[in-house]
Amino acid sequence: MTDETLQHYRDSIDNIDAAVIYMLAERFKITKMVGEHKAKSGLPAADSGREKRQVERLRRLATDAKLDPEFSEKFLRFIIDEVIRHHEKIKNGA
């Protein structure tokens, strides 16, 4: 026996999860191009000023969206750290 209401909610969650994955894939395609540009231009993999501005911006967006800004910062930090790791690999020719 299935609960139709619960299944409807789960179907929506599954759709949102798929959208998040595709959005992250698009984001990483662009950040890869950024990493390649930085490597060619001799720019550092990390940009602490940009990171700080992005964290502040996402915290404001999270607050406006009624999402815990601490969670949004942790989520963004995870993404930033992964992007920097990718940029370092590109810079080192890996």
N, C-alpha and C positions, 0 to 999 in steps of 0.2 A: 504494500500500500504506500502511495506517495502523497506527500503534502504539496498540493499545487502552488500554494502561496510561497512555501519555502523553495520549491523548484524555480519559481519565477525570480525570486531574489538571487538564487545561485546562478541562474542563467545571466542575469544582469551583471553580477560580479565577474563571471567568466568573460563577458564581453569587455568589461572595463580592464581586467587583467590583460587581455589580448591587446587592447589599445595602448596600455602602458608599455608593454613589451615592444610594440612597433614604434612608439614614440622614442623609447630609449635607443632602439636600433638607429633611428634617424639621427638622434642627437649624437651618437657615437660615430656615425658616418661623417658628420660635420666636424666633430672634434678631431677626427683622424686627419682631415684636411688641414685643420688649424695646426696640428702637430707637425705635419709635413711642411707647412709654410714656416713655422717657427724654426724647424731644423735647417731649412734652406737659408733662412734669414739670420741665423745665428742667435736667435732669441731664446731665452731660458724656457724650460718646459713649464715651470710654474710662474704664476703672476699673483702674488699675495694681495696686491691692491684690488685686482679684479675679483679674486675669491672673496675678499671681505665684503665688497659691494654686492656680490651675488648672494652671499649669506644674508646680509641685511635685507636685500630686496625680497628674497624668498620668505624670510621671517615675517615681513609685512604682508606679503600675499597670503601666507598661511593664516595669519591673524584675521585678515579680511574674509578668508574662506572658512573660518571657524575650525581650523586645523591646528593642532598643537605645534607652535613654532619650534619647540625643541626637537620634535620628531622631524620636521621639515629640514632643520639644520643638519641633523644626523644623516638624513637621506641624501642631502646635497653634498655633505662632506664625503660620504661614501663614493658618490659619483665623481666628485672632483679628484679624490685620491686615485681612482681608477683611471681617469683621463690623464693625470700627471704621469702615472705609471706607463701608460701607452705612449705619451709624448717622450718620455725618457728612452723607451725602446726604439722609437723612431729616430731620435737624436743619435743613439748609439748604433744605428744601422741594423738593428735586430728585426 
